[in-house]
């Protein structure tokens, strides 16, 4: 993976955090991060001796000091709040090793005029659900675009459902298939592949007119072995954790700030992403940071796509011009599948029904007596 001065430090920190997780495959991580094993073990040794300071040239001031007076502690509360205006009493208290109660933090914030009137309006409700392990499910979407001096920025975001770990915030100039596939390739090389990826029905991965229809980008994801699922139309809560993440991104990075270029926006995203993943206490995780629960995926990104092999009992057909032929009838299929092979399998519940698959992905069910074309 190419390194550059913009993100070298954050990648060092991320490598060390992933490498220290129980059961991590350090050799595989070295390959994904594009570093040699001796370099990796040098970083791990430095981190063991000096913590994060060992990974960078300059020291980093600690968040707290056990000898602080109450006035000094209050000053630390104010500083943390000003650095992170959206953080409340519980997060700040946790970062200060709980030497000051959350309620006291709130009182300090009130005294200094640092409580926003709208903060009490964002209350979580309903039962939370999360997948059992990291990489079981990733959620992906674009955060609403915003103006920069040189055009518009369209942030592409991915979140791991189990850990809330943010895999990427990418400042994109557009939402085109080529742009997204390039970004995802970099992310997959870095973290590996998820078992399932949940998307909305918009471009470039879905079809608003035909919800659930595979686009060219989704076809590529399926060929990688990823199970692709789509949110219900007009139901953004299906990707609820990502929607909540977007609110935090807006409150802590975007509100009241202006960026000149995509590179400026990306630098801000990178700084906040490191804080979010490694430092920011998450209430749904018992005030632990997302990195505490994330592990790199065991499924490596394949640089070459292999041909998918269907079962010996499958009837295989080739897609031509958004349709395929079966038993002298023609049926519609996603236009992005032109030239691809699909499998036709009988539905055990009816002799008239057949299920159509592309690789492992169920595309649709057809009725042999109700063709789409004569």
TANOR-V425722 format. One record per helix or strand of 2 or more residues. SS is the DSSP state (helix for helix, strand for strand). FROM is the first residue (numbers start at 1). LEN is the number of residues. If there is no record, write none. Layout:
# TANOR-V425722
ss->(SS/SS)
from->(FROM/FROM)
len->(LEN/LEN)
This chain:
# TANOR-V425722
ss->(helix/helix/helix/helix/helix/helix/helix/strand/strand/strand/strand/helix/strand/helix/strand/helix/helix/helix/helix/strand/strand/strand/helix/strand/strand/strand)
from->(8/26/37/70/89/102/117/138/146/151/166/177/196/216/227/236/262/283/290/315/323/329/335/341/353/361)
len->(12/8/19/14/7/10/5/5/3/10/7/15/4/8/4/19/17/3/4/4/4/4/3/6/6/7)
